[in-house]
Amino acid sequence: MIFLDSVTLVLGWMAESAQSGNLLLTYLIPFLVLLFIIIIPICVISIDSAKPKHVASNRTPYDGNRSQYVAKRRQQYSTKSHNNVSHDSKQKLVRSRLRKFDLPIEEAELVFGKGWKYKLGKNHIEPSGGLFFEILKVQNEILINLSYRKKILHIVDKLIRMVDSVFNEDHTTKWFDKQYGEGGYENYKNYWEFFKIYKKTPSETKSENKLTLAQAYKELELDSNVTIERVEQKYHNLALKHHPDKGGKQEKFKRIMQAYEITRQHLQK
């Protein structure tokens, strides 16, 4: 209305100017009116485009039901808070294990690979495999993969302590016995104990002072017509008796390990 009133006023003024013979006003005023008519829409469009646009967010849209809206917002906030807490707890767990195993970040990546944070942040046992299984993989790599062993040889003693600290959990024996039968963990443990002393596996030392089959049975204090169960039982007893940690001699323990490997392979043929 204000705009129309203004135009009417200006037109009236133009008519009076024309009647009075004022030529300057007669031509100037239409020009100003035309300019005014053009500028006003442009200004309106500019102001409208300058208004802040609605930005989509991840907030729960209001659907008119306040109680449901509040419940959804609380659930959204609770889920976000839980994820943040879970992430923080994982980070703390990773840092605590780095300190426990005395592993700098560079060594952790060397041992576990690029996913070292994810692996060290696992629970001890998980349905899909926890830290225990990751450590078991590292141990197997040390025992079997010579290129991997060469890569970590400068920190192998540190890794031996790491493996032992994780394997000292109560469930370890039960898991091995379930996978490999009764006494499976003892066999595996003795194999590992041999490596801890010599930094080699029994099979790698066969060519070094290799025992004959007759010497192997003699070393185990057995006759050649015994069963494999009897060999394993005798081996466990002798390995426990002559283990270096129990005051036994390393050379004797090594020969017992070799004798067990030779006789077991002979009986399994």
Summary of the structure (lengths in Angstrom):
residues: 269
radius of gyration: 42.3
end to end distance: 108.5
largest distance: 143.0
contacts: 646
relative contact order: 0.05
helix: 75%
strand: 0%
